[in-house]
Amino acid sequence: MIVDDPQVIAEVTAAFDAYERALMADDVVAMDALFHAAPSTVRYGVGEVLYGIDAIRAFRIGRGGSPQRTLARVQIHGFGREFATAHAEFHRDGSAVRGRQTQSWVRFADGWKVVSAHVSLEGVHS
């Protein structure tokens, strides 16, 4: 297995960057397009546990936008040609609290999609 193939890293970095832009712009359609549209897709957030794309969509529509943030560190790693992980540390605007985000990406026929995501804030327990 090839780990960190440069092409895979470039492709997933582009997808991750597109997701970050969509998140900051509250572009629900673009965010939705980057998540695998299946009941098996999972997103754990700071205060929510979402199983399936329908629950994730409903949360995004009802949330009214993500708090703005600045990325501090991002690491993307590929494992073979079809799977990658993205790990990010961030700070919400106006806060010194560190946040963390983990995403598992899979290459499907229509491109790279998040199949699992987890977001947390340091010191925040729900």
trRosetta pair geometry for C-beta under 8 A, 3 or more apart (Angstrom, degrees):
i j d omega theta_ij theta_ji phi_ij phi_ji
1 79 6.4 9 162 -178 131 72
1 80 5.0 -59 -151 -70 101 84
2 5 4.7 55 128 -61 127 104
2 78 7.6 -1 110 111 86 107
2 80 6.4 105 51 -109 72 33
2 81 7.4 47 54 -52 115 74
3 77 7.0 -11 -174 -177 90 101
3 78 6.8 159 -163 87 42 65
3 79 6.0 -4 -113 -109 75 60
4 8 7.4 -156 -158 70 22 113
4 9 5.9 27 -161 -56 68 123
4 77 5.7 -53 -79 -145 89 72
4 78 5.5 135 -96 45 28 85
5 8 4.2 76 70 9 99 110
5 9 6.8 -175 84 -11 49 85
5 78 5.3 -72 35 91 80 142
5 80 8.0 -13 -7 158 125 14
5 81 6.7 -4 30 -92 157 68
6 9 5.6 -54 -144 37 33 113
6 10 6.2 34 157 -20 66 105
7 10 5.7 -53 -148 36 31 111
7 11 6.3 29 155 -18 65 107
8 11 5.8 -57 -146 38 30 110
8 12 6.2 19 161 -10 67 110
8 78 3.5 86 117 -118 135 164
8 80 8.0 132 -93 101 161 36
8 81 6.1 -144 -79 -131 122 48
8 84 6.0 175 162 -71 108 126
9 12 6.2 -61 -142 43 26 102
9 13 5.9 31 157 -23 64 111
9 76 5.7 131 -145 104 78 111
9 77 7.6 -16 -99 -118 96 25
9 78 5.6 -114 -59 -13 67 117
9 84 7.6 161 -94 -131 47 138
10 13 5.7 -55 -143 36 26 114
10 14 6.5 28 156 -20 62 105
11 14 5.9 -55 -153 33 29 111
11 15 6.6 24 151 -14 64 106
11 107 7.9 29 122 -97 144 113
11 112 6.1 145 142 -32 102 136
12 15 5.5 -52 -146 39 38 111
12 16 6.0 42 152 -22 68 104
12 76 5.2 173 105 -175 117 133
12 78 6.4 174 0 -75 141 99
12 84 4.3 -84 -89 97 161 162
12 86 6.6 -164 157 -61 113 108
12 105 5.3 145 -132 79 113 161
12 112 5.7 -178 -101 -146 68 163
13 16 5.6 -52 -143 37 30 113
13 17 6.2 31 156 -19 64 106
13 76 5.4 -160 -74 34 78 163
14 17 5.8 -54 -146 38 28 111
14 18 6.4 31 153 -21 62 106
15 18 5.6 -52 -148 35 32 113
15 19 6.5 34 151 -20 64 104
15 34 6.2 150 -174 -141 94 113
15 105 6.6 121 93 -136 143 144
15 111 7.1 160 -98 161 126 109
15 112 4.3 -94 -55 80 167 128
16 19 5.7 -55 -152 35 31 112
16 20 6.5 32 151 -20 65 104
16 74 7.0 138 143 -169 146 137
16 76 6.3 -131 -17 -84 154 133
16 86 4.9 162 -102 -120 133 157
16 88 7.9 158 -174 -52 125 127
16 103 7.2 167 -110 57 97 145
16 105 7.8 -85 -63 -59 90 145
17 20 5.6 -50 -147 34 34 112
17 21 6.5 35 154 -18 65 103
18 21 5.8 -52 -149 36 32 111
18 22 6.3 30 153 -17 64 108
18 30 6.9 -129 163 174 94 115
18 34 6.4 170 101 -82 108 139
19 22 5.7 -57 -147 40 31 111
19 23 6.1 36 153 -24 66 106
19 30 7.8 -178 -109 135 43 95
19 31 6.5 80 -144 -120 75 69
19 34 4.8 -152 -85 117 99 165
19 103 7.8 88 93 -87 169 170
19 114 7.3 77 -103 -33 153 129
20 23 5.6 -51 -145 34 30 115
20 24 6.4 24 159 -13 64 107
20 71 6.9 -27 -137 -46 146 130
21 24 6.1 -61 -148 40 28 105
21 25 6.2 10 158 -4 65 116
21 27 7.6 1 121 24 76 133
21 30 7.6 -55 93 130 90 151
22 25 5.9 -68 -141 49 28 101
22 27 4.1 -95 -146 64 77 108
22 30 3.6 -146 -112 99 130 118
22 31 4.6 178 131 -58 129 73
22 34 7.0 171 34 4 154 134
23 26 7.6 20 -177 -75 28 38
23 27 7.9 -58 -32 39 20 79
23 31 6.2 95 -73 -93 65 120
23 66 5.1 -8 177 24 88 153
24 66 7.0 -73 -89 68 35 115
24 68 6.3 61 -139 -125 89 76
24 69 7.6 -124 -93 41 97 72
25 30 7.7 32 70 42 119 139
26 64 7.6 -29 -135 162 145 32
26 65 3.9 -56 -82 -105 134 86
26 66 6.7 -177 -84 12 79 74
27 30 4.0 20 122 25 119 116
27 31 6.3 145 90 -18 69 85
28 31 5.7 -54 -144 39 33 111
28 32 6.0 36 156 -23 66 109
28 57 7.5 87 179 -148 112 71
28 60 4.9 141 -128 136 102 122
28 61 6.0 66 -137 -81 159 67
29 32 5.8 -56 -147 36 26 114
29 33 6.5 29 153 -23 61 106
30 33 5.7 -52 -149 31 32 114
30 34 6.8 23 155 -14 62 108
31 34 6.0 -69 -158 38 33 106
31 35 6.8 20 152 -13 68 108
31 60 6.2 -172 88 -137 142 154
32 35 6.1 -64 -150 37 35 104
32 37 7.6 48 172 -84 86 99
32 53 7.6 87 -151 -169 87 107
32 56 7.9 149 -112 112 76 107
32 57 6.0 45 -110 -103 119 95
32 60 7.2 -154 -63 60 92 160
34 112 7.7 3 -151 101 80 78
34 113 6.3 171 177 -127 41 59
34 114 6.0 45 136 0 83 101
35 41 5.7 96 170 -171 102 153
35 43 7.7 -37 -129 -55 141 123
35 53 6.2 155 119 -118 116 97
35 56 6.2 -119 142 121 167 156
35 113 6.1 73 -176 -170 15 92
35 114 4.8 -41 -110 62 67 98
35 115 8.0 140 -162 -80 67 28
35 117 7.7 -69 -111 -13 110 128
36 40 7.4 -33 108 75 129 90
36 41 4.8 177 72 -78 91 121
36 53 7.1 -124 101 -71 54 119
36 106 6.8 18 -65 51 135 113
36 108 6.8 131 -112 -35 99 143
36 113 4.0 109 -65 134 74 134
36 114 6.6 -135 -5 79 81 44
36 115 4.8 17 10 -94 140 72
37 41 7.4 -33 -100 -10 10 144
37 53 4.8 50 -141 -102 49 175
37 113 8.0 -87 -7 -152 63 148
38 41 5.2 119 63 -19 77 95
38 52 7.4 -106 119 -137 44 66
38 53 6.0 96 37 -19 27 117
38 115 7.8 -6 50 -131 121 86
39 51 7.4 24 -179 150 71 84
39 52 4.2 -19 -140 -113 57 106
39 53 7.1 -84 -74 13 32 80
39 54 7.7 -5 -99 8 72 101
40 52 7.4 55 -5 -96 18 63
40 115 7.0 -12 114 -165 98 99
41 52 6.3 83 58 -137 77 22
41 53 5.0 56 49 -61 133 78
41 56 6.5 -53 113 -11 116 146
41 114 7.2 82 -149 109 114 75
41 115 5.6 -118 -111 -151 76 49
41 116 7.1 -155 -154 -70 56 48
42 50 6.9 151 -160 88 50 65
42 51 5.7 -12 -109 -111 82 60
42 52 7.9 20 -83 -24 54 35
42 115 7.7 30 26 148 74 59
42 116 5.0 10 60 -121 94 79
42 117 7.4 -171 100 34 61 58
43 48 7.7 14 109 103 92 104
43 50 4.5 -5 62 62 89 115
43 56 5.0 94 14 -107 133 111
43 59 7.6 -144 84 53 132 152
43 116 7.6 177 -78 -158 48 40
43 117 4.6 2 -119 63 82 102
43 118 7.6 -175 -158 -75 47 39
43 119 7.8 12 -178 2 89 99
44 48 7.4 -178 -155 94 41 58
44 49 5.6 -1 -116 -115 78 68
44 50 7.3 -167 -78 27 34 72
44 117 7.2 -163 35 100 60 58
44 118 4.5 7 61 -119 105 78
44 119 7.1 -171 100 31 63 60
44 120 7.9 1 120 -59 104 89
45 48 4.3 21 47 49 114 89
45 49 7.7 -139 29 -64 71 35
45 50 7.1 40 -7 -3 102 109
45 59 7.6 176 -9 171 146 151
45 119 4.9 1 -131 57 60 109
46 99 8.0 -58 -76 -131 117 110
46 119 5.9 -54 -40 110 74 97
46 120 6.2 130 -99 -127 66 38
46 121 5.3 24 -118 -2 120 104
46 124 5.8 -3 -161 114 106 138
46 126 6.5 128 148 -45 55 125
47 126 4.4 163 -117 -110 61 142
48 59 5.9 125 155 -128 165 141
48 126 8.0 -89 -27 173 32 173
50 55 4.2 -179 -159 120 88 113
50 56 4.9 117 143 -76 141 66
50 59 5.6 -76 -89 -19 143 146
51 55 5.8 54 58 30 46 151
52 55 5.0 89 68 10 86 101
52 56 7.0 -154 100 -5 44 90
53 56 5.4 -57 -145 40 38 114
53 57 6.0 42 156 -23 70 104
54 57 5.8 -51 -146 35 29 112
54 58 6.4 29 156 -18 63 107
55 58 5.8 -53 -145 37 31 112
55 59 6.4 35 155 -21 64 105
56 59 5.8 -54 -151 34 30 113
56 60 6.5 27 154 -17 64 107
57 60 5.9 -60 -150 37 30 109
57 61 6.3 25 157 -16 67 109
58 61 5.9 -57 -146 38 29 109
58 62 6.1 14 161 -7 65 115
59 62 6.1 -72 -146 46 24 102
59 63 5.9 35 159 -41 65 110
60 63 5.8 -48 -141 17 26 117
63 66 7.1 25 131 -69 138 54
66 69 7.4 -55 138 -3 112 107
67 92 4.8 3 129 -143 129 120
67 93 7.0 -154 165 32 89 86
68 92 7.0 106 81 -160 50 68
68 93 4.4 8 91 -3 102 129
69 90 4.4 43 162 162 129 128
69 91 6.3 164 -157 83 84 36
69 92 4.9 -53 -96 -101 89 48
69 93 6.4 -129 -88 -24 32 73
69 99 6.7 -55 -137 39 145 141
70 90 6.3 162 80 -158 39 83
70 91 5.4 -11 56 59 91 88
70 93 6.9 98 -19 -75 93 72
71 74 5.7 0 177 -44 133 108
71 88 5.6 -62 -137 -165 104 118
71 89 7.4 105 -165 78 62 51
71 90 5.1 -48 -105 -98 46 93
72 88 7.8 126 47 177 67 74
72 89 4.4 -52 64 101 110 98
72 90 5.9 179 2 -100 86 29
72 91 6.1 75 -47 -14 116 92
72 98 7.3 -53 18 -133 154 96
73 88 6.8 170 88 -150 54 50
73 89 4.5 27 44 35 93 108
74 86 6.8 -15 -167 -168 95 93
74 87 7.2 158 -154 84 47 51
74 88 4.7 -6 -103 -103 79 88
74 89 7.9 -140 -64 27 47 62
75 86 7.4 162 85 -153 49 46
75 87 4.8 -5 56 57 95 99
75 88 7.8 -172 23 -73 59 47
76 84 6.2 18 -177 170 90 121
76 85 7.1 -178 -146 90 50 50
76 86 4.9 -10 -102 -103 85 78
76 87 7.8 -173 -74 23 42 63
77 84 6.3 176 90 -155 42 77
77 85 5.4 0 55 53 90 91
78 81 7.6 26 173 -106 124 25
78 83 7.2 134 -159 88 62 50
78 84 4.4 -34 -100 -98 65 101
79 83 4.9 -32 66 87 95 103
79 84 6.7 168 15 -91 71 44
79 85 7.6 37 -8 -7 110 93
80 83 5.8 46 55 32 103 90
81 107 6.7 -51 137 25 70 153
82 106 6.2 11 160 -158 82 72
82 107 4.5 -112 -136 40 59 105
83 104 7.4 -20 -162 -174 92 90
83 105 7.1 145 -159 85 44 62
83 106 5.8 -12 -101 -106 69 69
83 107 7.5 -103 -51 5 37 84
84 104 7.8 156 85 -160 44 47
84 105 4.5 -16 65 64 90 111
84 112 7.3 -18 37 -141 122 127
85 102 7.0 -19 -170 -166 103 87
85 103 6.9 156 -159 83 54 54
85 104 5.8 -26 -103 -105 76 59
85 105 7.1 -176 -85 18 23 84
86 101 7.6 -14 114 115 95 96
86 102 7.2 158 85 -155 58 41
86 103 4.4 0 54 54 102 103
86 105 6.5 57 -12 -20 103 118
87 100 7.5 -19 -168 -168 85 91
87 101 7.2 160 -155 86 40 58
87 102 5.4 -4 -106 -105 75 76
87 103 8.0 -161 -69 25 38 66
88 100 7.2 155 85 -157 54 46
88 101 4.5 -6 57 57 100 103
88 102 7.9 -169 24 -71 67 37
89 98 5.8 -21 -168 -169 104 107
89 99 7.0 145 -163 78 51 52
89 100 5.9 -22 -104 -100 65 67
89 101 8.0 -172 -77 21 22 75
90 98 7.5 133 70 -162 36 59
90 99 4.6 -27 68 65 86 106
90 100 7.7 174 23 -79 76 22
90 101 6.7 23 2 -4 117 112
91 95 6.2 -166 -178 84 84 77
91 96 6.7 -25 -144 -138 124 26
91 97 7.1 140 -137 72 75 47
91 98 6.3 -48 -84 -105 78 50
91 99 6.8 165 -90 13 26 91
92 95 4.4 22 71 39 95 124
92 97 6.8 3 27 65 103 96
92 99 6.4 80 -34 -24 86 131
92 121 7.8 -15 -16 -113 121 123
97 121 5.5 30 145 -175 126 106
97 122 5.4 -165 -169 55 81 95
97 123 6.5 -108 -135 45 112 114
97 124 7.4 60 -179 -28 146 110
98 121 7.5 153 90 -156 42 59
98 122 4.5 49 60 -13 83 132
99 119 6.7 0 179 -172 112 88
99 120 6.8 170 -156 90 68 42
99 121 4.9 -35 -101 -100 82 69
99 122 7.2 -120 -77 -7 33 78
100 118 7.9 -7 112 112 93 90
100 119 7.2 167 87 -151 53 44
100 120 5.1 -6 56 59 97 89
100 121 7.8 -180 17 -84 71 25
100 122 7.5 93 -16 -53 100 78
101 117 7.1 -12 -169 -169 90 95
101 118 7.1 165 -151 85 45 53
101 119 5.0 -4 -104 -104 83 78
102 116 8.0 -18 116 118 92 91
102 117 6.9 166 88 -152 56 48
102 118 4.7 2 53 52 100 98
103 114 4.9 -63 -163 -124 113 112
103 116 7.1 157 -155 88 46 57
103 117 4.8 -5 -104 -104 79 85
103 118 8.0 -166 -70 24 44 61
104 114 6.9 104 69 -156 51 64
104 115 5.3 -55 96 60 102 90
104 116 4.2 24 32 51 116 99
104 117 7.6 -138 22 -65 68 50
105 112 5.0 11 -180 -175 118 106
105 113 6.8 153 -150 75 69 29
105 114 5.9 -44 -93 -91 68 52
105 115 7.3 143 -119 6 18 84
106 112 7.2 159 79 -147 29 60
106 113 6.0 -27 62 63 78 82
106 115 5.1 33 1 -24 117 128
107 111 7.3 -81 -145 175 66 25
107 112 5.5 -35 -96 -89 63 68
108 111 6.5 -3 61 58 81 36
108 112 7.6 147 20 -101 74 17
108 113 5.4 6 5 7 121 121
110 113 7.7 46 81 -45 90 118
114 117 5.3 17 173 -51 134 110
120 124 7.1 -179 -176 67 72 97
121 124 3.9 30 78 22 106 130
